[in-house]
Amino acid sequence: QLQLVESGGGLVHVGGSLRLSCAASGVTLDSYVVGWFRQAPGKEREGVSSISSDGNSYYADSVKGRFTISRDNAKNTVYLQMVSLKPEDTAVYYCNARRSLSDPLQFWGQGTQVTVSS
């Protein structure tokens, strides 16, 4: 069973940076599409970024140019580097993994809080 654990969240000031990690256990991540989602209070969960097994990446318009997703298959971990953070980036960030975008079987981490203060 694939288990995902996020870490790296915290409190930063506007313009600051954080690097989130999504560490997997139970299954190797290299054949999975891994995505980062976020959910702010009172809002629906939204997709932020994803990376395919062959390294192709996707970014929501709101984070393009500021966030970078990467994967380290040797460490079975996916990262989300976030720079130039804004208050509207404040949310709980979740890691998601599935074998393909059409696979209904998805795995989620427990989330990590990111708070950007102005």
Secondary structure, DSSP 8 states (H G I E B T S, - for coil): --EEEEE--EEEETT--EEEEEEEESS-GGGSEEEEEEE-TTS--EEEEEE-TTS-EEE-TTTTTTEEEEEETTTTEEEEEE-S--GGG-EEEEEEEESSTT-S--EE---EEEEEE-
